[in-house]
Amino acid sequence: MDVAHTESAQLISRLEGQVMIIPDLRGMISHWPSGKNVHCNVIDVLINHCLQDCDAFPQDLANVRDANPTLLASR
């Protein structure tokens, strides 16, 4: 078994069942640019074409679409 996998499994084992507090990072990133790329519509079409041509399970494609790759790629 690969070392990274073993370390990941150990970390998961240690954290399982624990309550984790995730800090609110909005204050830290509030000054970051948030404009939308003017080419967002073109990017959306390109990504959708790639996803249509992709040989993946329907649930995997749905997960990718839910992640909004257009928004990620257009920043």
PDB file of N, CA, C and O in Angstrom:
ATOM      1  N   MET A   1       0.855  -1.184   0.000  1.00  0.00           N
ATOM      2  CA  MET A   1       0.000   0.000   0.000  1.00  0.00           C
ATOM      3  C   MET A   1       0.894   1.238   0.000  1.00  0.00           C
ATOM      4  O   MET A   1       1.913   1.274   0.689  1.00  0.00           O
ATOM      5  N   ASP A   2       0.525   2.203  -0.738  1.00  0.00           N
ATOM      6  CA  ASP A   2       1.288   3.437  -0.889  1.00  0.00           C
ATOM      7  C   ASP A   2       1.248   4.281   0.393  1.00  0.00           C
ATOM      8  O   ASP A   2       0.233   4.321   1.089  1.00  0.00           O
ATOM      9  N   VAL A   3       2.357   4.945   0.690  1.00  0.00           N
ATOM     10  CA  VAL A   3       2.505   5.687   1.950  1.00  0.00           C
ATOM     11  C   VAL A   3       1.453   6.779   2.093  1.00  0.00           C
ATOM     12  O   VAL A   3       0.883   6.953   3.170  1.00  0.00           O
ATOM     13  N   ALA A   4       1.190   7.519   1.013  1.00  0.00           N
ATOM     14  CA  ALA A   4       0.196   8.601   1.079  1.00  0.00           C
ATOM     15  C   ALA A   4      -1.177   8.039   1.438  1.00  0.00           C
ATOM     16  O   ALA A   4      -1.914   8.633   2.225  1.00  0.00           O
ATOM     17  N   HIS A   5      -1.511   6.892   0.855  1.00  0.00           N
ATOM     18  CA  HIS A   5      -2.811   6.274   1.154  1.00  0.00           C
ATOM     19  C   HIS A   5      -2.877   5.861   2.620  1.00  0.00           C
ATOM     20  O   HIS A   5      -3.899   6.051   3.279  1.00  0.00           O
ATOM     21  N   THR A   6      -1.788   5.297   3.125  1.00  0.00           N
ATOM     22  CA  THR A   6      -1.735   4.876   4.525  1.00  0.00           C
ATOM     23  C   THR A   6      -1.884   6.077   5.452  1.00  0.00           C
ATOM     24  O   THR A   6      -2.630   6.020   6.429  1.00  0.00           O
ATOM     25  N   GLU A   7      -1.176   7.165   5.150  1.00  0.00           N
ATOM     26  CA  GLU A   7      -1.269   8.370   5.976  1.00  0.00           C
ATOM     27  C   GLU A   7      -2.675   8.955   5.933  1.00  0.00           C
ATOM     28  O   GLU A   7      -3.193   9.413   6.952  1.00  0.00           O
ATOM     29  N   SER A   8      -3.288   8.941   4.760  1.00  0.00           N
ATOM     30  CA  SER A   8      -4.664   9.440   4.636  1.00  0.00           C
ATOM     31  C   SER A   8      -5.614   8.594   5.467  1.00  0.00           C
ATOM     32  O   SER A   8      -6.483   9.125   6.158  1.00  0.00           O
ATOM     33  N   ALA A   9      -5.451   7.288   5.400  1.00  0.00           N
ATOM     34  CA  ALA A   9      -6.317   6.388   6.163  1.00  0.00           C
ATOM     35  C   ALA A   9      -6.139   6.606   7.662  1.00  0.00           C
ATOM     36  O   ALA A   9      -7.111   6.567   8.417  1.00  0.00           O
ATOM     37  N   GLN A  10      -4.905   6.835   8.090  1.00  0.00           N
ATOM     38  CA  GLN A  10      -4.650   7.085   9.509  1.00  0.00           C
ATOM     39  C   GLN A  10      -5.290   8.394   9.952  1.00  0.00           C
ATOM     40  O   GLN A  10      -5.880   8.468  11.030  1.00  0.00           O
ATOM     41  N   LEU A  11      -5.174   9.424   9.121  1.00  0.00           N
ATOM     42  CA  LEU A  11      -5.775  10.715   9.450  1.00  0.00           C
ATOM     43  C   LEU A  11      -7.292  10.586   9.542  1.00  0.00           C
ATOM     44  O   LEU A  11      -7.905  11.103  10.476  1.00  0.00           O
ATOM     45  N   ILE A  12      -7.887   9.909   8.591  1.00  0.00           N
ATOM     46  CA  ILE A  12      -9.341   9.704   8.606  1.00  0.00           C
ATOM     47  C   ILE A  12      -9.748   8.953   9.864  1.00  0.00           C
ATOM     48  O   ILE A  12     -10.751   9.284  10.498  1.00  0.00           O
ATOM     49  N   SER A  13      -8.975   7.949  10.220  1.00  0.00           N
ATOM     50  CA  SER A  13      -9.278   7.170  11.417  1.00  0.00           C
ATOM     51  C   SER A  13      -9.229   8.040  12.675  1.00  0.00           C
ATOM     52  O   SER A  13     -10.080   7.905  13.554  1.00  0.00           O
ATOM     53  N   ARG A  14      -8.246   8.926  12.763  1.00  0.00           N
ATOM     54  CA  ARG A  14      -8.126   9.799  13.934  1.00  0.00           C
ATOM     55  C   ARG A  14      -9.239  10.836  13.996  1.00  0.00           C
ATOM     56  O   ARG A  14      -9.666  11.219  15.085  1.00  0.00           O
ATOM     57  N   LEU A  15      -9.713  11.295  12.839  1.00  0.00           N
ATOM     58  CA  LEU A  15     -10.717  12.361  12.809  1.00  0.00           C
ATOM     59  C   LEU A  15     -12.151  11.841  12.847  1.00  0.00           C
ATOM     60  O   LEU A  15     -13.075  12.596  13.148  1.00  0.00           O
ATOM     61  N   GLU A  16     -12.339  10.575  12.548  1.00  0.00           N
ATOM     62  CA  GLU A  16     -13.687  10.016  12.460  1.00  0.00           C
ATOM     63  C   GLU A  16     -14.463  10.231  13.758  1.00  0.00           C
ATOM     64  O   GLU A  16     -13.993   9.901  14.847  1.00  0.00           O
ATOM     65  N   GLY A  17     -15.660  10.792  13.614  1.00  0.00           N
ATOM     66  CA  GLY A  17     -16.547  11.014  14.752  1.00  0.00           C
ATOM     67  C   GLY A  17     -16.294  12.300  15.517  1.00  0.00           C
ATOM     68  O   GLY A  17     -17.068  12.649  16.408  1.00  0.00           O
ATOM     69  N   GLN A  18     -15.228  13.009  15.186  1.00  0.00           N
ATOM     70  CA  GLN A  18     -14.927  14.255  15.886  1.00  0.00           C
ATOM     71  C   GLN A  18     -15.711  15.409  15.277  1.00  0.00           C
ATOM     72  O   GLN A  18     -16.041  15.393  14.091  1.00  0.00           O
ATOM     73  N   VAL A  19     -16.000  16.398  16.089  1.00  0.00           N
ATOM     74  CA  VAL A  19     -16.647  17.613  15.610  1.00  0.00           C
ATOM     75  C   VAL A  19     -15.549  18.570  15.173  1.00  0.00           C
ATOM     76  O   VAL A  19     -14.632  18.876  15.935  1.00  0.00           O
ATOM     77  N   MET A  20     -15.657  19.031  13.948  1.00  0.00           N
ATOM     78  CA  MET A  20     -14.644  19.948  13.424  1.00  0.00           C
ATOM     79  C   MET A  20     -15.285  21.304  13.178  1.00  0.00           C
ATOM     80  O   MET A  20     -16.384  21.392  12.632  1.00  0.00           O
ATOM     81  N   ILE A  21     -14.600  22.341  13.578  1.00  0.00           N
ATOM     82  CA  ILE A  21     -15.084  23.701  13.356  1.00  0.00           C
ATOM     83  C   ILE A  21     -14.346  24.260  12.147  1.00  0.00           C
ATOM     84  O   ILE A  21     -13.117  24.336  12.123  1.00  0.00           O
ATOM     85  N   ILE A  22     -15.121  24.643  11.156  1.00  0.00           N
ATOM     86  CA  ILE A  22     -14.546  25.229   9.950  1.00  0.00           C
ATOM     87  C   ILE A  22     -14.733  26.736  10.053  1.00  0.00           C
ATOM     88  O   ILE A  22     -15.866  27.210  10.132  1.00  0.00           O
ATOM     89  N   PRO A  23     -13.647  27.493  10.053  1.00  0.00           N
ATOM     90  CA  PRO A  23     -13.762  28.935  10.252  1.00  0.00           C
ATOM     91  C   PRO A  23     -14.429  29.633   9.065  1.00  0.00           C
ATOM     92  O   PRO A  23     -14.390  29.150   7.933  1.00  0.00           O
ATOM     93  N   ASP A  24     -15.032  30.767   9.353  1.00  0.00           N
ATOM     94  CA  ASP A  24     -15.644  31.593   8.317  1.00  0.00           C
ATOM     95  C   ASP A  24     -14.528  32.396   7.653  1.00  0.00           C
ATOM     96  O   ASP A  24     -13.934  33.270   8.283  1.00  0.00           O
ATOM     97  N   LEU A  25     -14.246  32.109   6.405  1.00  0.00           N
ATOM     98  CA  LEU A  25     -13.137  32.746   5.694  1.00  0.00           C
ATOM     99  C   LEU A  25     -13.565  33.964   4.882  1.00  0.00           C
ATOM    100  O   LEU A  25     -12.746  34.569   4.190  1.00  0.00           O
ATOM    101  N   ARG A  26     -14.844  34.325   4.964  1.00  0.00           N
ATOM    102  CA  ARG A  26     -15.323  35.442   4.147  1.00  0.00           C
ATOM    103  C   ARG A  26     -14.549  36.725   4.397  1.00  0.00           C
ATOM    104  O   ARG A  26     -14.251  37.455   3.451  1.00  0.00           O
ATOM    105  N   GLY A  27     -14.221  37.014   5.641  1.00  0.00           N
ATOM    106  CA  GLY A  27     -13.467  38.228   5.948  1.00  0.00           C
ATOM    107  C   GLY A  27     -12.101  38.234   5.290  1.00  0.00           C
ATOM    108  O   GLY A  27     -11.633  39.272   4.821  1.00  0.00           O
ATOM    109  N   MET A  28     -11.469  37.085   5.256  1.00  0.00           N
ATOM    110  CA  MET A  28     -10.134  36.982   4.686  1.00  0.00           C
ATOM    111  C   MET A  28     -10.150  37.152   3.162  1.00  0.00           C
ATOM    112  O   MET A  28      -9.206  37.693   2.585  1.00  0.00           O
ATOM    113  N   ILE A  29     -11.218  36.691   2.519  1.00  0.00           N
ATOM    114  CA  ILE A  29     -11.249  36.728   1.053  1.00  0.00           C
ATOM    115  C   ILE A  29     -12.182  37.804   0.500  1.00  0.00           C
ATOM    116  O   ILE A  29     -12.401  37.873  -0.709  1.00  0.00           O
ATOM    117  N   SER A  30     -12.729  38.639   1.374  1.00  0.00           N
ATOM    118  CA  SER A  30     -13.716  39.630   0.927  1.00  0.00           C
ATOM    119  C   SER A  30     -13.150  40.619  -0.087  1.00  0.00           C
ATOM    120  O   SER A  30     -13.901  41.159  -0.899  1.00  0.00           O
ATOM    121  N   HIS A  31     -11.858  40.863  -0.055  1.00  0.00           N
ATOM    122  CA  HIS A  31     -11.247  41.821  -0.978  1.00  0.00           C
ATOM    123  C   HIS A  31     -10.833  41.176  -2.305  1.00  0.00           C
ATOM    124  O   HIS A  31     -10.393  41.873  -3.219  1.00  0.00           O
ATOM    125  N   TRP A  32     -10.970  39.865  -2.414  1.00  0.00           N
ATOM    126  CA  TRP A  32     -10.588  39.186  -3.646  1.00  0.00           C
ATOM    127  C   TRP A  32     -11.525  39.604  -4.776  1.00  0.00           C
ATOM    128  O   TRP A  32     -12.715  39.821  -4.547  1.00  0.00           O
ATOM    129  N   PRO A  33     -10.999  39.717  -5.984  1.00  0.00           N
ATOM    130  CA  PRO A  33     -11.865  40.069  -7.115  1.00  0.00           C
ATOM    131  C   PRO A  33     -12.950  39.016  -7.309  1.00  0.00           C
ATOM    132  O   PRO A  33     -12.704  37.820  -7.151  1.00  0.00           O
ATOM    133  N   SER A  34     -14.134  39.465  -7.649  1.00  0.00           N
ATOM    134  CA  SER A  34     -15.228  38.508  -7.810  1.00  0.00           C
ATOM    135  C   SER A  34     -15.992  38.719  -9.112  1.00  0.00           C
ATOM    136  O   SER A  34     -17.103  38.216  -9.274  1.00  0.00           O
ATOM    137  N   GLY A  35     -15.406  39.447 -10.018  1.00  0.00           N
ATOM    138  CA  GLY A  35     -16.070  39.672 -11.292  1.00  0.00           C
ATOM    139  C   GLY A  35     -16.151  38.408 -12.122  1.00  0.00           C
ATOM    140  O   GLY A  35     -15.355  37.485 -11.951  1.00  0.00           O
ATOM    141  N   LYS A  36     -17.097  38.375 -13.003  1.00  0.00           N
ATOM    142  CA  LYS A  36     -17.300  37.221 -13.868  1.00  0.00           C
ATOM    143  C   LYS A  36     -16.596  37.488 -15.195  1.00  0.00           C
ATOM    144  O   LYS A  36     -16.676  38.595 -15.728  1.00  0.00           O
ATOM    145  N   ASN A  37     -15.923  36.503 -15.718  1.00  0.00           N
ATOM    146  CA  ASN A  37     -15.226  36.611 -16.988  1.00  0.00           C
ATOM    147  C   ASN A  37     -16.227  36.938 -18.096  1.00  0.00           C
ATOM    148  O   ASN A  37     -17.304  36.346 -18.165  1.00  0.00           O
ATOM    149  N   VAL A  38     -15.863  37.880 -18.958  1.00  0.00           N
ATOM    150  CA  VAL A  38     -16.766  38.269 -20.048  1.00  0.00           C
ATOM    151  C   VAL A  38     -16.979  37.126 -21.043  1.00  0.00           C
ATOM    152  O   VAL A  38     -17.926  37.157 -21.829  1.00  0.00           O
ATOM    153  N   HIS A  39     -16.112  36.132 -21.013  1.00  0.00           N
ATOM    154  CA  HIS A  39     -16.213  34.992 -21.930  1.00  0.00           C
ATOM    155  C   HIS A  39     -16.885  33.786 -21.271  1.00  0.00           C
ATOM    156  O   HIS A  39     -16.768  32.663 -21.761  1.00  0.00           O
ATOM    157  N   CYS A  40     -17.576  34.017 -20.179  1.00  0.00           N
ATOM    158  CA  CYS A  40     -18.192  32.932 -19.411  1.00  0.00           C
ATOM    159  C   CYS A  40     -19.134  32.080 -20.270  1.00  0.00           C
ATOM    160  O   CYS A  40     -19.141  30.855 -20.145  1.00  0.00           O
ATOM    161  N   ASN A  41     -19.913  32.702 -21.122  1.00  0.00           N
ATOM    162  CA  ASN A  41     -20.859  31.945 -21.959  1.00  0.00           C
ATOM    163  C   ASN A  41     -20.137  31.017 -22.928  1.00  0.00           C
ATOM    164  O   ASN A  41     -20.580  29.892 -23.157  1.00  0.00           O
ATOM    165  N   VAL A  42     -19.028  31.483 -23.495  1.00  0.00           N
ATOM    166  CA  VAL A  42     -18.242  30.654 -24.414  1.00  0.00           C
ATOM    167  C   VAL A  42     -17.619  29.488 -23.649  1.00  0.00           C
ATOM    168  O   VAL A  42     -17.614  28.351 -24.122  1.00  0.00           O
ATOM    169  N   ILE A  43     -17.103  29.783 -22.476  1.00  0.00           N
ATOM    170  CA  ILE A  43     -16.508  28.737 -21.639  1.00  0.00           C
ATOM    171  C   ILE A  43     -17.557  27.687 -21.292  1.00  0.00           C
ATOM    172  O   ILE A  43     -17.273  26.489 -21.319  1.00  0.00           O
ATOM    173  N   ASP A  44     -18.760  28.132 -20.968  1.00  0.00           N
ATOM    174  CA  ASP A  44     -19.846  27.219 -20.625  1.00  0.00           C
ATOM    175  C   ASP A  44     -20.145  26.267 -21.779  1.00  0.00           C
ATOM    176  O   ASP A  44     -20.311  25.067 -21.564  1.00  0.00           O
ATOM    177  N   VAL A  45     -20.213  26.787 -22.990  1.00  0.00           N
ATOM    178  CA  VAL A  45     -20.471  25.955 -24.172  1.00  0.00           C
ATOM    179  C   VAL A  45     -19.347  24.933 -24.356  1.00  0.00           C
ATOM    180  O   VAL A  45     -19.611  23.758 -24.613  1.00  0.00           O
ATOM    181  N   LEU A  46     -18.102  25.377 -24.225  1.00  0.00           N
ATOM    182  CA  LEU A  46     -16.965  24.467 -24.398  1.00  0.00           C
ATOM    183  C   LEU A  46     -16.978  23.348 -23.354  1.00  0.00           C
ATOM    184  O   LEU A  46     -16.757  22.181 -23.677  1.00  0.00           O
ATOM    185  N   ILE A  47     -17.237  23.716 -22.119  1.00  0.00           N
ATOM    186  CA  ILE A  47     -17.273  22.704 -21.057  1.00  0.00           C
ATOM    187  C   ILE A  47     -18.418  21.725 -21.286  1.00  0.00           C
ATOM    188  O   ILE A  47     -18.244  20.519 -21.111  1.00  0.00           O
ATOM    189  N   ASN A  48     -19.579  22.227 -21.674  1.00  0.00           N
ATOM    190  CA  ASN A  48     -20.717  21.335 -21.926  1.00  0.00           C
ATOM    191  C   ASN A  48     -20.441  20.380 -23.080  1.00  0.00           C
ATOM    192  O   ASN A  48     -20.845  19.218 -23.031  1.00  0.00           O
ATOM    193  N   HIS A  49     -19.750  20.863 -24.126  1.00  0.00           N
ATOM    194  CA  HIS A  49     -19.368  19.972 -25.232  1.00  0.00           C
ATOM    195  C   HIS A  49     -18.428  18.879 -24.727  1.00  0.00           C
ATOM    196  O   HIS A  49     -18.581  17.710 -25.080  1.00  0.00           O
ATOM    197  N   CYS A  50     -17.465  19.261 -23.908  1.00  0.00           N
ATOM    198  CA  CYS A  50     -16.532  18.267 -23.355  1.00  0.00           C
ATOM    199  C   CYS A  50     -17.271  17.233 -22.516  1.00  0.00           C
ATOM    200  O   CYS A  50     -16.985  16.039 -22.595  1.00  0.00           O
ATOM    201  N   LEU A  51     -18.218  17.696 -21.715  1.00  0.00           N
ATOM    202  CA  LEU A  51     -18.961  16.771 -20.858  1.00  0.00           C
ATOM    203  C   LEU A  51     -19.859  15.845 -21.674  1.00  0.00           C
ATOM    204  O   LEU A  51     -20.029  14.678 -21.321  1.00  0.00           O
ATOM    205  N   GLN A  52     -20.436  16.357 -22.768  1.00  0.00           N
ATOM    206  CA  GLN A  52     -21.287  15.519 -23.616  1.00  0.00           C
ATOM    207  C   GLN A  52     -20.473  14.422 -24.293  1.00  0.00           C
ATOM    208  O   GLN A  52     -20.952  13.303 -24.477  1.00  0.00           O
ATOM    209  N   ASP A  53     -19.232  14.758 -24.662  1.00  0.00           N
ATOM    210  CA  ASP A  53     -18.373  13.791 -25.350  1.00  0.00           C
ATOM    211  C   ASP A  53     -17.666  12.846 -24.379  1.00  0.00           C
ATOM    212  O   ASP A  53     -17.026  11.881 -24.796  1.00  0.00           O
ATOM    213  N   CYS A  54     -17.785  13.126 -23.110  1.00  0.00           N
ATOM    214  CA  CYS A  54     -17.086  12.355 -22.081  1.00  0.00           C
ATOM    215  C   CYS A  54     -17.785  11.015 -21.849  1.00  0.00           C
ATOM    216  O   CYS A  54     -19.012  10.939 -21.783  1.00  0.00           O
ATOM    217  N   ASP A  55     -16.989   9.981 -21.729  1.00  0.00           N
ATOM    218  CA  ASP A  55     -17.531   8.645 -21.460  1.00  0.00           C
ATOM    219  C   ASP A  55     -17.445   8.389 -19.956  1.00  0.00           C
ATOM    220  O   ASP A  55     -16.553   7.686 -19.483  1.00  0.00           O
ATOM    221  N   ALA A  56     -18.382   8.969 -19.220  1.00  0.00           N
ATOM    222  CA  ALA A  56     -18.383   8.836 -17.758  1.00  0.00           C
ATOM    223  C   ALA A  56     -19.772   8.414 -17.294  1.00  0.00           C
ATOM    224  O   ALA A  56     -20.752   8.519 -18.032  1.00  0.00           O
ATOM    225  N   PHE A  57     -19.831   7.945 -16.079  1.00  0.00           N
ATOM    226  CA  PHE A  57     -21.113   7.558 -15.504  1.00  0.00           C
ATOM    227  C   PHE A  57     -21.998   8.794 -15.334  1.00  0.00           C
ATOM    228  O   PHE A  57     -21.493   9.870 -15.014  1.00  0.00           O
ATOM    229  N   PRO A  58     -23.303   8.656 -15.543  1.00  0.00           N
ATOM    230  CA  PRO A  58     -24.217   9.800 -15.413  1.00  0.00           C
ATOM    231  C   PRO A  58     -24.096  10.519 -14.066  1.00  0.00           C
ATOM    232  O   PRO A  58     -24.151  11.748 -14.015  1.00  0.00           O
ATOM    233  N   GLN A  59     -23.932   9.767 -12.985  1.00  0.00           N
ATOM    234  CA  GLN A  59     -23.815  10.411 -11.672  1.00  0.00           C
ATOM    235  C   GLN A  59     -22.530  11.237 -11.576  1.00  0.00           C
ATOM    236  O   GLN A  59     -22.516  12.295 -10.948  1.00  0.00           O
ATOM    237  N   ASP A  60     -21.453  10.752 -12.198  1.00  0.00           N
ATOM    238  CA  ASP A  60     -20.202  11.507 -12.198  1.00  0.00           C
ATOM    239  C   ASP A  60     -20.361  12.808 -12.977  1.00  0.00           C
ATOM    240  O   ASP A  60     -19.869  13.856 -12.558  1.00  0.00           O
ATOM    241  N   LEU A  61     -21.046  12.735 -14.108  1.00  0.00           N
ATOM    242  CA  LEU A  61     -21.293  13.943 -14.898  1.00  0.00           C
ATOM    243  C   LEU A  61     -22.161  14.928 -14.120  1.00  0.00           C
ATOM    244  O   LEU A  61     -21.917  16.134 -14.150  1.00  0.00           O
ATOM    245  N   ALA A  62     -23.167  14.418 -13.429  1.00  0.00           N
ATOM    246  CA  ALA A  62     -24.028  15.283 -12.617  1.00  0.00           C
ATOM    247  C   ALA A  62     -23.219  15.956 -11.516  1.00  0.00           C
ATOM    248  O   ALA A  62     -23.426  17.134 -11.224  1.00  0.00           O
ATOM    249  N   ASN A  63     -22.306  15.222 -10.910  1.00  0.00           N
ATOM    250  CA  ASN A  63     -21.461  15.801  -9.864  1.00  0.00           C
ATOM    251  C   ASN A  63     -20.574  16.912 -10.417  1.00  0.00           C
ATOM    252  O   ASN A  63     -20.385  17.944  -9.774  1.00  0.00           O
ATOM    253  N   VAL A  64     -20.032  16.692 -11.609  1.00  0.00           N
ATOM    254  CA  VAL A  64     -19.190  17.722 -12.231  1.00  0.00           C
ATOM    255  C   VAL A  64     -20.022  18.959 -12.533  1.00  0.00           C
ATOM    256  O   VAL A  64     -19.594  20.080 -12.258  1.00  0.00           O
ATOM    257  N   ARG A  65     -21.203  18.760 -13.095  1.00  0.00           N
ATOM    258  CA  ARG A  65     -22.062  19.908 -13.409  1.00  0.00           C
ATOM    259  C   ARG A  65     -22.471  20.658 -12.140  1.00  0.00           C
ATOM    260  O   ARG A  65     -22.521  21.888 -12.135  1.00  0.00           O
ATOM    261  N   ASP A  66     -22.761  19.923 -11.069  1.00  0.00           N
ATOM    262  CA  ASP A  66     -23.127  20.558  -9.797  1.00  0.00           C
ATOM    263  C   ASP A  66     -21.983  21.399  -9.237  1.00  0.00           C
ATOM    264  O   ASP A  66     -22.220  22.380  -8.531  1.00  0.00           O
ATOM    265  N   ALA A  67     -20.750  21.021  -9.546  1.00  0.00           N
ATOM    266  CA  ALA A  67     -19.585  21.762  -9.056  1.00  0.00           C
ATOM    267  C   ALA A  67     -19.381  23.073  -9.812  1.00  0.00           C
ATOM    268  O   ALA A  67     -18.540  23.887  -9.430  1.00  0.00           O
ATOM    269  N   ASN A  68     -20.146  23.279 -10.880  1.00  0.00           N
ATOM    270  CA  ASN A  68     -20.102  24.503 -11.684  1.00  0.00           C
ATOM    271  C   ASN A  68     -18.698  24.799 -12.227  1.00  0.00           C
ATOM    272  O   ASN A  68     -18.098  25.811 -11.865  1.00  0.00           O
ATOM    273  N   PRO A  69     -18.173  23.925 -13.094  1.00  0.00           N
ATOM    274  CA  PRO A  69     -16.828  24.143 -13.628  1.00  0.00           C
ATOM    275  C   PRO A  69     -16.710  25.420 -14.455  1.00  0.00           C
ATOM    276  O   PRO A  69     -15.620  25.978 -14.574  1.00  0.00           O
ATOM    277  N   THR A  70     -17.806  25.882 -15.023  1.00  0.00           N
ATOM    278  CA  THR A  70     -17.756  27.123 -15.794  1.00  0.00           C
ATOM    279  C   THR A  70     -17.375  28.289 -14.898  1.00  0.00           C
ATOM    280  O   THR A  70     -16.534  29.110 -15.263  1.00  0.00           O
ATOM    281  N   LEU A  71     -17.983  28.360 -13.744  1.00  0.00           N
ATOM    282  CA  LEU A  71     -17.661  29.439 -12.814  1.00  0.00           C
ATOM    283  C   LEU A  71     -16.204  29.354 -12.384  1.00  0.00           C
ATOM    284  O   LEU A  71     -15.515  30.371 -12.311  1.00  0.00           O
ATOM    285  N   LEU A  72     -15.738  28.154 -12.103  1.00  0.00           N
ATOM    286  CA  LEU A  72     -14.348  27.965 -11.695  1.00  0.00           C
ATOM    287  C   LEU A  72     -13.389  28.381 -12.810  1.00  0.00           C
ATOM    288  O   LEU A  72     -12.393  29.056 -12.551  1.00  0.00           O
ATOM    289  N   ALA A  73     -13.683  27.984 -14.037  1.00  0.00           N
ATOM    290  CA  ALA A  73     -12.790  28.270 -15.161  1.00  0.00           C
ATOM    291  C   ALA A  73     -12.868  29.714 -15.629  1.00  0.00           C
ATOM    292  O   ALA A  73     -11.948  30.194 -16.293  1.00  0.00           O
ATOM    293  N   SER A  74     -13.928  30.406 -15.303  1.00  0.00           N
ATOM    294  CA  SER A  74     -14.103  31.754 -15.843  1.00  0.00           C
ATOM    295  C   SER A  74     -13.616  32.849 -14.906  1.00  0.00           C
ATOM    296  O   SER A  74     -13.791  34.031 -15.205  1.00  0.00           O
ATOM    297  N   ARG A  75     -13.025  32.496 -13.808  1.00  0.00           N
ATOM    298  CA  ARG A  75     -12.527  33.512 -12.873  1.00  0.00           C
ATOM    299  C   ARG A  75     -11.185  34.014 -13.295  1.00  0.00           C
ATOM    300  O   ARG A  75     -10.610  34.874 -12.628  1.00  0.00           O
TER     301      ARG A  75
END
